[in-house]
Amino acid sequence: MEIIARINIDTPTGRKIVRDLARRKVVKLEIPMSENENEKSSLTHDEIWSRVEKKMNEHYGTNHKLNY
């Protein structure tokens, strides 16, 4: 017999429950990928580093170029 539970991991309590369950041998966790994660995985290496560069420059108010 199996029980399926949906746990909100946006909260500290939800994350704690998942960590506790993950340590149990009788528990098998299935974590679905959201649509956003599928989109992110289709980015190229250069696109990812370009986004990192943009965020870093916006955060620090700089205009550095990363060599990637």
Backbone hydrogen bonds, N-H to C=O, Kabsch-Sander energy under -0.5 kcal/mol:
donor,donor_aa,acceptor,acceptor_aa,energy
5,A,3,I,-0.5
7,I,5,A,-0.6
9,I,7,I,-0.8
11,T,8,N,-0.8
15,R,11,T,-2.1
16,K,12,P,-2.1
17,I,13,T,-2.2
18,V,14,G,-2.1
19,R,15,R,-2.3
20,D,16,K,-2.3
21,L,17,I,-2.5
22,A,18,V,-2.4
23,R,19,R,-0.9
23,R,20,D,-0.6
24,R,21,L,-1.4
27,V,24,R,-0.8
29,L,27,V,-0.5
31,I,29,L,-0.5
38,N,34,S,-1.4
39,E,35,E,-1.7
40,K,36,N,-2.3
41,S,37,E,-1.7
42,S,39,E,-1.2
43,L,40,K,-1.6
48,I,44,T,-2.1
49,W,45,H,-2.2
50,S,46,D,-2.1
51,R,47,E,-1.9
52,V,48,I,-2.1
53,E,49,W,-2.6
54,K,50,S,-2.3
55,K,51,R,-2.6
56,M,52,V,-2.6
57,N,53,E,-2.4
58,E,54,K,-2.4
59,H,55,K,-2.5
60,Y,56,M,-2.6
61,G,57,N,-1.3
62,T,57,N,-1.4
66,L,64,H,-0.5
68,Y,66,L,-1.0
